[in-house]
Amino acid sequence: MDPSSKGFQICLLIVLCLMLFGNYWNYDTPTGIESQLEADFDITKEQYLALYAVYNYPSIIMPFVFGMLGDRIGPAPAAAISAGVNFSRYILTHTHTHTHIYIYIYIYIY
């Protein structure tokens, strides 16, 4: 498919929009289980927010790390590794949500 064709550009736009949606879905999932975590772990809202901050700190660092990694090994392998890291975070979060396996860093709160 020719990258300058209208069909390719529309497909690319749709894929990028879905990727952005998935990114927000992945990073905002813990807000949906806030009350469950607070009840199960008997923590306050401030402690939950500290846990949520720890969950999101990698989101600040990852673009720099994977940008440098992309310069060293190329953009395609770096993108694949980045997608794998994000997917593993998604799986870990949803494993807790659906099976009540607590994987979170409980020690950090106290």
All heavy atoms as an XYZ file, in Angstrom:
889
protein
N       0.846     -1.174      0.000
C       0.000      0.000      0.000
C       0.893      1.239      0.000
O       1.861      1.322      0.750
C      -0.921     -0.040      1.221
C      -1.996      0.991      1.223
S      -3.132      0.735      2.600
C      -4.650      0.834      1.714
N       0.538      2.189     -0.785
C       1.311      3.417     -0.932
C       1.059      4.352      0.252
O      -0.094      4.702      0.530
C       0.906      4.100     -2.245
C       1.692      5.366     -2.480
O       2.827      5.466     -1.979
O       1.160      6.259     -3.174
N       2.100      4.757      0.996
C       1.902      5.634      2.159
C       1.266      6.983      1.838
O       0.688      7.614      2.714
C       3.314      5.830      2.715
C       4.100      4.704      2.192
C       3.488      4.329      0.878
N       1.342      7.422      0.605
C       0.745      8.709      0.259
C      -0.724      8.595     -0.154
O      -1.380      9.607     -0.377
C       1.552      9.378     -0.863
O       1.510      8.576     -2.025
N      -1.240      7.365     -0.222
C      -2.644      7.192     -0.619
C      -3.578      7.559      0.530
O      -3.224      7.474      1.711
C      -2.902      5.761     -1.078
O      -2.859      4.889      0.020
N      -4.773      7.966      0.166
C      -5.771      8.388      1.153
C      -6.183      7.215      2.052
O      -6.356      7.380      3.253
C      -6.980      8.964      0.419
C      -7.882      9.759      1.291
C      -7.189     11.026      1.708
C      -8.217     12.107      1.930
N      -7.607     13.305      2.456
N      -6.339      6.033      1.490
C      -6.728      4.856      2.273
C      -5.705      4.503      3.343
O      -6.059      4.174      4.480
N      -4.429      4.566      2.978
C      -3.370      4.282      3.941
C      -3.386      5.300      5.072
O      -3.240      4.943      6.244
C      -2.009      4.287      3.241
C      -0.862      4.008      4.164
C      -0.539      2.704      4.505
C      -0.108      5.042      4.692
C       0.518      2.434      5.353
C       0.942      4.789      5.548
C       1.255      3.477      5.881
N      -3.551      6.564      4.721
C      -3.560      7.610      5.735
C      -4.745      7.466      6.683
O      -4.597      7.652      7.891
C      -3.575      8.981      5.057
C      -2.288      9.283      4.338
C      -2.341     10.573      3.545
O      -3.379     11.231      3.477
N      -1.220     10.938      2.938
N      -5.895      7.082      6.174
C      -7.072      6.885      7.029
C      -6.870      5.680      7.932
O      -7.170      5.728      9.132
C      -8.350      6.755      6.169
C      -8.668      8.105      5.538
C      -9.516      6.255      7.006
C      -9.796      8.071      4.541
N      -6.333      4.598      7.387
C      -6.053      3.408      8.215
C      -5.043      3.733      9.307
O      -5.203      3.303     10.458
C      -5.537      2.268      7.345
S      -6.778      1.504      6.313
N      -4.014      4.481      8.943
C      -3.013      4.868      9.930
C      -3.623      5.742     11.022
O      -3.329      5.559     12.210
C      -1.853      5.600      9.247
C      -0.677      5.980     10.135
C      -0.014      4.728     10.700
C       0.321      6.797      9.346
N      -4.486      6.651     10.648
C      -5.147      7.514     11.615
C      -6.015      6.691     12.571
O      -5.994      6.912     13.791
C      -5.996      8.561     10.896
C      -6.761      9.537     11.785
C      -5.787     10.383     12.588
C      -7.665     10.408     10.942
N      -6.744      5.719     12.046
C      -7.589      4.860     12.891
C      -6.733      4.045     13.852
O      -7.040      3.956     15.053
C      -8.473      3.958     12.016
C      -9.525      4.811     11.301
C      -9.130      2.862     12.837
C     -10.304      4.066     10.236
N      -5.650      3.469     13.362
C      -4.774      2.668     14.225
C      -4.163      3.530     15.327
O      -4.109      3.127     16.487
C      -3.680      1.975     13.382
C      -2.587      1.399     14.258
C      -4.283      0.885     12.521
N      -3.718      4.733     14.976
C      -3.130      5.614     15.981
C      -4.157      6.056     17.019
O      -3.839      6.156     18.210
C      -2.485      6.827     15.314
C      -1.225      6.525     14.513
C      -0.749      7.761     13.777
C      -0.140      5.968     15.395
N      -5.390      6.296     16.593
C      -6.441      6.653     17.549
C      -6.729      5.494     18.501
O      -6.916      5.699     19.707
C      -7.714      7.057     16.815
S      -7.601      8.658     16.025
N      -6.756      4.275     17.976
C      -6.984      3.112     18.831
C      -5.825      2.902     19.798
O      -6.037      2.517     20.951
C      -7.205      1.865     17.980
C      -8.530      1.810     17.229
C      -8.566      0.606     16.293
C      -9.697      1.771     18.195
N      -4.608      3.178     19.341
C      -3.462      3.053     20.239
C      -3.545      4.078     21.364
O      -3.238      3.762     22.517
C      -2.160      3.225     19.454
C      -1.819      2.056     18.567
S      -0.370      2.331     17.540
C       0.891      2.633     18.743
N      -3.945      5.286     21.057
C      -4.087      6.317     22.080
C      -5.186      5.952     23.063
O      -5.030      6.113     24.268
C      -4.370      7.668     21.431
C      -4.421      8.867     22.368
C      -3.093      9.026     23.079
C      -4.761     10.122     21.602
N      -6.298      5.418     22.551
C      -7.372      4.962     23.429
C      -6.877      3.859     24.361
O      -7.145      3.875     25.562
C      -8.554      4.454     22.594
C      -9.623      3.810     23.413
C     -10.507      4.581     24.150
C      -9.745      2.430     23.467
C     -11.492      3.989     24.916
C     -10.723      1.833     24.219
C     -11.602      2.610     24.946
N      -6.127      2.911     23.817
C      -5.576      1.829     24.634
C      -4.613      2.338     25.683
O      -4.565      1.837     26.808
N      -3.852      3.346     25.338
C      -2.918      3.932     26.290
C      -3.657      4.545     27.470
O      -3.304      4.321     28.635
C      -2.068      4.986     25.579
C      -0.946      5.486     26.437
O      -0.433      4.764     27.271
N      -0.554      6.717     26.227
N      -4.688      5.323     27.199
C      -5.455      5.917     28.294
C      -6.201      4.853     29.090
O      -6.318      4.949     30.310
C      -6.436      6.969     27.760
C      -5.768      8.269     27.449
C      -5.693      8.726     26.150
C      -5.183      9.026     28.460
C      -5.056      9.918     25.857
C      -4.553     10.213     28.178
C      -4.490     10.657     26.879
O      -3.863     11.825     26.598
N      -6.710      3.853     28.410
C      -7.407      2.756     29.094
C      -6.442      2.066     30.053
O      -6.784      1.768     31.197
C      -7.930      1.770     28.069
C      -8.654      0.614     28.653
C      -8.121     -0.546     29.132
C     -10.061      0.503     28.844
N      -9.095     -1.370     29.596
C     -10.307     -0.745     29.424
C     -11.137      1.344     28.570
C     -11.579     -1.185     29.738
C     -12.397      0.894     28.872
C     -12.611     -0.351     29.455
N      -5.234      1.828     29.606
C      -4.231      1.134     30.409
C      -3.838      1.951     31.634
O      -3.791      1.438     32.749
C      -3.002      0.858     29.541
C      -1.961      0.040     30.255
O      -2.236     -0.611     31.243
N      -0.770      0.073     29.737
N      -3.573      3.229     31.463
C      -3.071      4.034     32.560
C      -4.152      4.462     33.540
O      -3.859      4.789     34.678
C      -2.329      5.259     32.044
C      -1.030      4.897     31.384
C      -0.703      5.381     30.131
C      -0.133      4.037     31.998
C       0.477      5.030     29.522
C       1.046      3.678     31.393
C       1.344      4.180     30.163
O       2.512      3.828     29.566
N      -5.404      4.489     33.118
C      -6.468      4.930     34.006
C      -7.256      3.781     34.619
O      -8.216      4.011     35.339
C      -7.418      5.874     33.271
C      -6.751      7.196     32.956
O      -5.780      7.534     33.659
O      -7.190      7.877     32.024
N      -6.881      2.552     34.355
C      -7.588      1.402     34.918
C      -7.588      1.390     36.444
O      -8.609      1.086     37.051
C      -6.987      0.094     34.369
O      -7.172      0.080     32.955
C      -7.647     -1.115     34.974
N      -6.486      1.723     37.122
C      -6.512      1.670     38.583
C      -7.536      2.601     39.232
O      -7.965      2.355     40.352
C      -5.095      2.079     38.990
C      -4.266      1.695     37.837
C      -5.122      1.949     36.634
N      -7.955      3.644     38.547
C      -8.967      4.518     39.138
C     -10.307      3.808     39.250
O     -11.101      4.143     40.124
C      -9.138      5.811     38.317
O      -9.481      5.481     36.972
C      -7.870      6.631     38.335
N     -10.542      2.830     38.404
C     -11.793      2.080     38.468
C     -11.856      1.110     39.634
O     -12.939      0.671     40.020
N     -10.714      0.751     40.182
C     -10.700     -0.189     41.300
C     -10.277      0.489     42.602
O      -9.894     -0.180     43.557
C      -9.794     -1.398     40.996
C      -8.360     -0.961     40.697
C     -10.352     -2.233     39.874
C      -7.392     -2.105     40.563
N     -10.368      1.812     42.627
C      -9.946      2.563     43.813
C     -10.703      2.138     45.060
O     -10.101      1.825     46.091
C     -10.134      4.059     43.578
C      -9.800      4.899     44.784
C     -10.022      6.380     44.535
O     -10.345      6.763     43.413
O      -9.862      7.137     45.500
N     -12.016      2.108     45.008
C     -12.789      1.767     46.202
C     -12.538      0.327     46.636
O     -12.497      0.034     47.829
C     -14.281      1.993     45.948
O     -14.715      1.206     44.861
N     -12.338     -0.567     45.675
C     -12.046     -1.961     46.008
C     -10.695     -2.077     46.712
O     -10.573     -2.795     47.710
C     -12.048     -2.800     44.731
C     -11.775     -4.264     44.956
C     -11.746     -5.036     43.644
O     -11.991     -4.493     42.580
N     -11.430     -6.306     43.738
N      -9.688     -1.364     46.217
C      -8.375     -1.398     46.867
C      -8.425     -0.791     48.264
O      -7.819     -1.327     49.197
C      -7.347     -0.645     46.023
C      -6.825     -1.357     44.795
C      -5.944     -0.428     43.980
C      -6.066     -2.593     45.184
N      -9.128      0.331     48.388
C      -9.229      0.975     49.699
C      -9.931      0.063     50.695
O      -9.544     -0.005     51.863
C      -9.951      2.311     49.572
C      -9.125      3.373     48.888
C      -9.903      4.651     48.634
O     -11.126      4.689     48.880
O      -9.270      5.623     48.181
N     -10.953     -0.659     50.254
C     -11.672     -1.559     51.167
C     -10.851     -2.806     51.478
O     -10.763     -3.221     52.642
C     -13.012     -1.952     50.550
N     -10.239     -3.413     50.459
C      -9.500     -4.661     50.660
C      -8.235     -4.470     51.482
O      -7.884     -5.305     52.303
C      -9.144     -5.298     49.316
C     -10.351     -5.861     48.592
O     -11.433     -5.946     49.217
O     -10.230     -6.198     47.402
N      -7.533     -3.373     51.252
C      -6.278     -3.133     51.960
C      -6.456     -2.250     53.185
O      -5.487     -2.003     53.906
C      -5.249     -2.483     51.033
C      -4.675     -3.418     50.011
C      -4.590     -3.035     48.693
C      -4.223     -4.671     50.366
C      -4.055     -3.879     47.747
C      -3.691     -5.525     49.435
C      -3.600     -5.132     48.116
N      -7.656     -1.739     53.391
C      -7.952     -0.841     54.502
C      -6.980      0.347     54.498
O      -6.266      0.597     55.467
C      -7.900     -1.599     55.831
C      -8.495     -0.772     56.964
O      -9.391      0.054     56.695
O      -8.041     -0.937     58.114
N      -6.959      1.049     53.375
C      -6.082      2.194     53.220
C      -6.916      3.455     53.026
O      -8.075      3.394     52.641
C      -5.112      2.016     52.034
C      -5.873      1.836     50.713
C      -4.164      0.875     52.281
C      -4.995      1.767     49.491
N      -6.311      4.593     53.285
C      -6.983      5.871     53.101
C      -6.828      6.323     51.648
O      -6.052      5.742     50.879
C      -6.388      6.939     54.024
O      -5.025      7.158     53.638
C      -6.462      6.517     55.474
N      -7.545      7.378     51.315
C      -7.457      7.919     49.957
C      -6.046      8.434     49.663
O      -5.544      8.254     48.550
C      -8.471      9.027     49.762
C      -8.504      9.559     48.350
C      -9.786     10.282     48.094
C      -9.893     10.720     46.660
N     -10.312      9.657     45.765
N      -5.384      9.026     50.643
C      -4.030      9.528     50.452
C      -3.061      8.378     50.171
O      -2.162      8.495     49.338
C      -3.558     10.323     51.674
C      -4.261     11.659     51.847
C      -5.658     11.511     52.455
O      -5.948     10.481     53.097
O      -6.460     12.441     52.260
N      -3.222      7.274     50.875
C      -2.362      6.116     50.638
C      -2.623      5.520     49.251
O      -1.697      5.078     48.574
C      -2.584      5.069     51.726
C      -2.064      5.505     53.069
C      -2.505      4.561     54.182
O      -3.618      4.031     54.147
N      -1.638      4.367     55.152
N      -3.892      5.513     48.841
C      -4.200      5.029     47.499
C      -3.548      5.922     46.445
O      -2.990      5.428     45.464
C      -5.713      4.969     47.255
C      -6.021      4.741     45.804
C      -5.899      3.476     45.247
C      -6.360      5.799     44.969
C      -6.127      3.272     43.913
C      -6.590      5.597     43.629
C      -6.477      4.333     43.104
O      -6.690      4.128     41.773
N      -3.613      7.240     46.642
C      -3.019      8.154     45.681
C      -1.501      7.989     45.620
O      -0.894      8.142     44.554
C      -3.406      9.593     46.011
C      -4.888      9.918     45.804
C      -5.204     11.321     46.292
C      -5.290      9.740     44.354
N      -0.878      7.671     46.750
C       0.558      7.395     46.740
C       0.845      6.129     45.929
O       1.798      6.084     45.148
C       1.076      7.234     48.167
N       0.016      5.114     46.083
C       0.163      3.883     45.308
C      -0.056      4.144     43.824
O       0.677      3.632     42.973
C      -0.829      2.835     45.812
C      -0.794      1.469     45.143
C       0.536      0.787     45.415
C      -1.928      0.611     45.651
N      -1.036      4.976     43.499
C      -1.309      5.318     42.107
C      -0.153      6.096     41.500
O       0.183      5.911     40.324
C      -2.604      6.133     42.025
C      -3.081      6.388     40.627
C      -3.586      5.350     39.850
C      -3.043      7.654     40.085
C      -4.035      5.578     38.570
C      -3.485      7.894     38.799
C      -3.985      6.850     38.044
O      -4.407      7.085     36.771
N       0.481      6.941     42.301
C       1.648      7.682     41.814
C       2.789      6.723     41.488
O       3.452      6.870     40.453
C       2.088      8.703     42.851
N       3.021      5.740     42.349
C       4.062      4.751     42.091
C       3.743      3.975     40.821
O       4.628      3.673     40.016
C       4.221      3.792     43.301
C       5.086      2.600     42.953
C       4.788      4.543     44.475
N       2.473      3.680     40.590
C       2.050      2.968     39.385
C       2.337      3.802     38.137
O       2.666      3.265     37.083
C       0.554      2.646     39.484
C      -0.048      2.056     38.235
C       0.127      0.716     37.936
C      -0.794      2.832     37.362
C      -0.418      0.169     36.796
C      -1.351      2.302     36.227
C      -1.166      0.958     35.949
O      -1.707      0.424     34.807
N       2.224      5.122     38.234
C       2.381      5.978     37.065
C       3.769      6.580     36.898
O       4.036      7.197     35.876
C       1.340      7.095     37.090
C       0.018      6.608     36.567
O      -0.033      5.846     35.609
N      -1.050      7.033     37.189
N       4.675      6.445     37.855
C       6.023      6.982     37.690
C       6.728      6.436     36.446
O       7.414      7.192     35.754
C       6.878      6.742     38.929
C       6.590      7.693     40.062
C       6.723      7.295     41.372
C       6.198      8.991     39.821
C       6.443      8.155     42.415
C       5.921      9.863     40.852
C       6.049      9.439     42.148
O       5.781     10.292     43.176
N       6.604      5.161     36.137
C       7.249      4.676     34.905
C       6.749      5.387     33.652
O       7.475      5.478     32.666
C       6.893      3.192     34.864
C       6.653      2.823     36.272
C       6.047      4.045     36.907
N       5.538      5.908     33.676
C       5.012      6.622     32.514
C       5.785      7.900     32.241
O       5.792      8.396     31.117
C       3.541      6.970     32.740
O       2.800      5.820     33.014
N       6.429      8.446     33.249
C       7.220      9.655     33.076
C       8.599      9.303     32.525
O       9.143     10.011     31.674
C       7.357     10.394     34.426
C       5.976     10.800     34.945
C       8.281     11.594     34.315
C       5.966     11.269     36.381
N       9.149      8.214     32.966
C      10.514      7.838     32.623
C      10.597      7.059     31.310
O      11.549      7.199     30.556
C      11.129      7.021     33.776
C      11.158      7.872     35.036
C      12.512      6.521     33.436
C      11.445      7.103     36.293
N       9.572      6.258     31.026
C       9.629      5.366     29.858
C       9.871      6.076     28.527
O      10.637      5.552     27.705
C       8.366      4.503     29.788
C       8.424      3.314     30.706
S       6.952      2.287     30.711
C       6.554      2.085     29.017
N       9.269      7.218     28.235
C       9.560      7.842     26.943
C      11.037      8.196     26.755
O      11.575      8.046     25.660
C       8.705      9.110     26.952
C       7.601      8.815     27.886
C       8.188      7.928     28.930
N      11.704      8.622     27.812
C      13.128      8.938     27.710
C      13.956      7.673     27.514
O      14.837      7.619     26.667
C      13.601      9.688     28.955
C      12.923     11.009     29.137
C      12.014     11.195     30.155
C      13.173     12.059     28.270
C      11.378     12.413     30.326
C      12.549     13.276     28.421
C      11.639     13.459     29.451
N      13.651      6.646     28.303
C      14.402      5.394     28.218
C      14.214      4.749     26.851
O      15.186      4.357     26.192
C      13.974      4.428     29.347
C      14.572      3.048     29.138
C      14.359      4.989     30.698
N      12.969      4.655     26.397
C      12.729      3.993     25.121
C      13.132      4.880     23.944
O      13.411      4.372     22.858
C      11.285      3.528     25.009
C      11.014      2.322     25.864
C      10.191      2.405     26.964
C      11.619      1.116     25.584
C       9.962      1.303     27.766
C      11.401      0.012     26.372
C      10.574      0.104     27.462
N      13.197      6.200     24.138
C      13.747      7.069     23.105
C      15.233      6.810     22.904
O      15.714      6.693     21.772
N      15.961      6.693     24.015
C      17.391      6.384     23.914
C      17.600      4.966     23.388
O      18.519      4.720     22.607
C      18.064      6.564     25.276
C      18.158      8.018     25.700
S      19.071      8.273     27.226
C      17.921      7.634     28.428
N      16.737      4.044     23.820
C      16.831      2.673     23.330
C      16.567      2.622     21.829
O      17.226      1.880     21.101
C      15.833      1.778     24.083
C      15.925      0.289     23.832
C      17.256     -0.252     24.342
C      14.774     -0.422     24.506
N      15.605      3.427     21.373
C      15.315      3.483     19.947
C      16.481      4.011     19.137
O      16.700      3.582     18.002
N      17.250      4.931     19.718
C      18.439      5.433     19.029
C      19.509      4.356     18.917
O      20.277      4.331     17.961
C      19.017      6.643     19.759
C      18.147      7.878     19.610
O      17.325      7.897     18.664
O      18.275      8.800     20.439
N      19.573      3.473     19.900
C      20.617      2.442     19.902
C      20.250      1.209     19.091
O      21.072      0.696     18.337
C      20.936      2.009     21.329
C      21.635      3.068     22.123
C      22.115      2.488     23.445
N      22.700      3.523     24.265
C      23.993      3.769     24.319
N      24.822      3.054     23.613
N      24.451      4.733     25.082
N      19.021      0.697     19.258
C      18.670     -0.565     18.595
C      17.694     -0.386     17.442
O      17.370     -1.346     16.759
C      18.095     -1.591     19.603
C      16.759     -1.115     20.163
C      19.083     -1.890     20.703
C      16.047     -2.166     20.997
N      17.191      0.812     17.242
C      16.249      1.066     16.159
C      14.843      1.242     16.693
O      14.497      0.734     17.768
N      14.019      1.940     15.929
C      12.676      2.248     16.420
C      11.742      1.038     16.494
O      10.928      0.953     17.404
C      12.155      3.285     15.434
C      13.012      3.174     14.235
C      14.323      2.625     14.685
N      11.858      0.115     15.578
C      10.935     -1.034     15.586
C      11.136     -1.933     16.804
O      10.170     -2.252     17.502
C      11.070     -1.825     14.295
N      12.373     -2.362     17.120
C      12.546     -3.176     18.330
C      12.208     -2.410     19.609
O      11.628     -2.979     20.544
C      14.025     -3.565     18.312
C      14.483     -3.374     16.925
C      13.628     -2.294     16.353
N      12.543     -1.118     19.655
C      12.229     -0.325     20.845
C      10.720     -0.192     21.015
O      10.210     -0.257     22.143
C      12.878      1.044     20.751
N       9.998     -0.024     19.924
C       8.541      0.060     19.994
C       7.941     -1.267     20.454
O       6.985     -1.290     21.237
C       7.961      0.464     18.647
N       8.508     -2.375     19.987
C       8.012     -3.690     20.403
C       8.256     -3.914     21.898
O       7.379     -4.416     22.609
C       8.688     -4.787     19.583
N       9.423     -3.534     22.383
C       9.721     -3.683     23.812
C       8.815     -2.779     24.636
O       8.271     -3.195     25.669
C      11.211     -3.390     24.083
C      12.086     -4.453     23.418
C      11.491     -3.337     25.581
C      13.559     -4.118     23.405
N       8.629     -1.547     24.182
C       7.743     -0.613     24.887
C       6.318     -1.135     24.936
O       5.652     -1.061     25.974
C       7.788      0.750     24.199
O       6.865      1.626     24.774
N       5.836     -1.669     23.830
C       4.487     -2.246     23.801
C       4.386     -3.437     24.750
O       3.374     -3.622     25.430
C       4.121     -2.660     22.382
N       5.448     -4.240     24.829
C       5.447     -5.372     25.750
C       5.399     -4.941     27.207
O       4.685     -5.532     28.017
N       6.122     -3.888     27.523
C       6.104     -3.367     28.898
C       4.717     -2.833     29.238
O       4.164     -3.115     30.307
C       7.191     -2.281     29.082
C       7.008     -1.538     30.393
C       8.569     -2.909     29.019
N       4.132     -2.065     28.323
C       2.791     -1.535     28.566
C       1.755     -2.650     28.663
O       0.858     -2.605     29.503
C       2.391     -0.546     27.471
C       3.008      0.800     27.684
O       3.229      1.214     28.808
N       3.305      1.479     26.605
N       1.888     -3.652     27.817
C       0.952     -4.772     27.853
C       1.071     -5.536     29.164
O       0.067     -5.951     29.749
C       1.193     -5.704     26.666
C       0.231     -6.842     26.591
C      -1.093     -6.619     26.253
C       0.632     -8.137     26.865
C      -1.991     -7.667     26.187
C      -0.250     -9.185     26.804
C      -1.575     -8.956     26.452
N       2.290     -5.712     29.660
C       2.458     -6.420     30.930
C       1.849     -5.627     32.084
O       1.249     -6.203     32.988
C       3.933     -6.725     31.197
O       4.654     -5.534     31.376
N       1.963     -4.298     32.059
C       1.306     -3.482     33.093
C      -0.205     -3.655     33.019
O      -0.881     -3.736     34.042
C       1.668     -2.006     32.914
C       3.067     -1.688     33.343
C       3.404     -0.240     33.159
N       2.488      0.602     33.906
C       2.425      1.911     33.786
N       3.196      2.527     32.928
N       1.588      2.613     34.497
N      -0.726     -3.686     31.812
C      -2.165     -3.867     31.619
C      -2.613     -5.222     32.164
O      -3.607     -5.320     32.875
C      -2.487     -3.747     30.130
C      -3.914     -4.035     29.787
C      -4.900     -3.083     30.001
C      -4.296     -5.257     29.253
C      -6.217     -3.331     29.684
C      -5.599     -5.523     28.936
C      -6.560     -4.554     29.151
O      -7.853     -4.813     28.849
N      -1.873     -6.264     31.840
C      -2.227     -7.616     32.302
C      -2.152     -7.693     33.824
O      -3.038     -8.258     34.468
C      -1.307     -8.672     31.654
C      -1.592     -8.758     30.155
C      -1.454    -10.030     32.316
C      -3.006     -9.204     29.817
N      -1.108     -7.138     34.429
C      -0.986     -7.172     35.884
C      -2.144     -6.443     36.554
O      -2.699     -6.904     37.549
C       0.340     -6.563     36.333
C       1.585     -7.369     36.019
C       2.837     -6.591     36.388
C       1.547     -8.701     36.735
N      -2.523     -5.297     36.005
C      -3.626     -4.532     36.580
C      -4.937     -5.300     36.451
O      -5.712     -5.390     37.401
C      -3.747     -3.165     35.883
O      -2.518     -2.487     36.022
C      -4.849     -2.342     36.499
N      -5.181     -5.866     35.288
C      -6.440     -6.570     35.092
C      -6.471     -7.934     35.772
O      -7.535     -8.438     36.082
C      -6.751     -6.684     33.605
C      -7.360     -5.434     33.079
N      -6.619     -4.291     32.879
C      -8.634     -5.121     32.784
C      -7.410     -3.349     32.450
N      -8.641     -3.814     32.380
N      -5.313     -8.515     36.009
C      -5.284     -9.754     36.787
C      -5.819     -9.484     38.177
O      -6.618    -10.248     38.707
C      -3.845    -10.303     36.876
O      -3.388    -10.569     35.566
C      -3.796    -11.561     37.693
N      -5.420     -8.367     38.753
C      -5.934     -8.002     40.075
C      -7.426     -7.724     40.015
O      -8.186     -8.176     40.862
C      -5.220     -6.781     40.632
C      -5.956     -6.175     41.786
N      -5.955     -6.755     43.016
C      -6.768     -5.102     41.867
C      -6.725     -6.044     43.825
N      -7.225     -5.030     43.138
N      -7.839     -6.990     39.006
C      -9.229     -6.582     38.924
C     -10.170     -7.772     38.825
O     -11.208     -7.817     39.470
C      -9.446     -5.667     37.699
O      -8.550     -4.581     37.796
C     -10.852     -5.160     37.642
N      -9.792     -8.765     38.051
C     -10.716     -9.856     37.765
C     -10.523    -11.096     38.623
O     -11.413    -11.926     38.717
C     -10.638    -10.220     36.287
C     -11.054     -9.091     35.401
N     -12.319     -8.567     35.406
C     -10.363     -8.351     34.511
C     -12.407     -7.575     34.548
N     -11.217     -7.420     33.996
N      -9.383    -11.254     39.245
C      -9.168    -12.470     40.039
C      -8.766    -12.181     41.474
O      -8.484    -13.089     42.230
C      -8.096    -13.357     39.400
O      -6.873    -12.641     39.349
C      -8.499    -13.808     38.017
N      -8.687    -10.917     41.849
C      -8.340    -10.501     43.211
C      -6.972    -11.003     43.656
O      -6.765    -11.351     44.801
C      -9.410    -10.972     44.210
C     -10.756    -10.430     43.901
N     -11.100     -9.127     44.138
C     -11.840    -10.994     43.337
C     -12.333     -8.918     43.762
N     -12.812    -10.033     43.254
N      -6.036    -11.054     42.726
C      -4.648    -11.352     43.078
C      -3.952    -10.026     43.300
O      -3.860     -9.208     42.402
C      -3.946    -12.157     41.969
C      -4.643    -13.492     41.773
C      -2.479    -12.352     42.301
C      -4.128    -14.278     40.602
N      -3.475     -9.797     44.502
C      -2.914     -8.484     44.827
C      -1.436     -8.454     44.496
O      -0.610     -9.051     45.171
C      -3.156     -8.180     46.303
C      -4.614     -8.183     46.617
C      -5.159     -9.157     47.425
C      -5.452     -7.238     46.042
C      -6.514     -9.179     47.682
C      -6.798     -7.255     46.292
C      -7.326     -8.226     47.114
O      -8.665     -8.248     47.356
N      -1.117     -7.721     43.449
C       0.247     -7.642     42.949
C       0.874     -6.298     43.301
O       2.054     -6.096     43.154
C       0.245     -7.867     41.425
C      -0.373     -9.223     41.121
C       1.631     -7.786     40.839
C      -0.614     -9.467     39.664
N       0.086     -5.373     43.808
C       0.546     -4.014     44.042
C       1.599     -3.944     45.149
O       1.727     -4.831     45.974
C      -0.639     -3.115     44.391
C      -1.579     -2.990     43.250
C      -2.736     -3.742     43.217
C      -1.288     -2.164     42.189
C      -3.595     -3.659     42.152
C      -2.144     -2.076     41.125
C      -3.297     -2.826     41.107
O      -4.130     -2.739     40.049
N       2.303     -2.882     45.195
C       3.386     -2.684     46.150
C       2.791     -2.206     47.472
O       2.747     -1.023     47.758
C       4.401     -1.671     45.602
C       4.839     -2.083     44.213
C       5.585     -1.533     46.537
C       5.637     -1.019     43.504
N       2.334     -3.142     48.267
C       1.652     -2.825     49.515
C       2.633     -2.286     50.558
O       2.299     -1.444     51.370
C       0.945     -4.072     50.019
C       0.069     -3.833     51.216
C      -1.069     -3.039     51.122
C       0.367     -4.394     52.444
C      -1.876     -2.823     52.199
C      -0.437     -4.199     53.540
C      -1.569     -3.401     53.414
O      -2.372     -3.177     54.486
N       3.854     -2.774     50.517
C       4.862     -2.353     51.483
C       5.169     -0.872     51.349
O       5.436     -0.193     52.332
C       6.128     -3.208     51.329
C       5.803     -4.667     51.625
C       7.251     -2.712     52.227
C       6.901     -5.623     51.262
N       5.123     -0.345     50.124
C       5.462      1.068     49.895
C       4.520      1.994     50.647
O       4.917      3.067     51.087
C       5.408      1.366     48.399
C       5.681      2.811     48.092
C       6.977      3.289     48.061
C       4.635      3.692     47.869
C       7.225      4.618     47.798
C       4.876      5.030     47.613
C       6.166      5.481     47.579
O       6.404      6.790     47.317
N       3.283      1.610     50.824
C       2.289      2.469     51.466
C       2.667      2.722     52.921
O       2.469      3.822     53.426
C       0.885      1.832     51.386
C       0.482      1.709     49.916
C      -0.136      2.654     52.140
C      -0.769      0.917     49.711
N       3.205      1.743     53.570
C       3.537      1.889     54.988
C       5.018      2.053     55.132
O       5.625      2.328     56.008
C       3.042      0.664     55.771
C       1.553      0.564     55.713
C       0.939     -0.351     54.884
C       0.758      1.422     56.452
C      -0.434     -0.408     54.814
C      -0.614      1.350     56.389
C      -1.209      0.436     55.579
O      -2.561      0.366     55.501
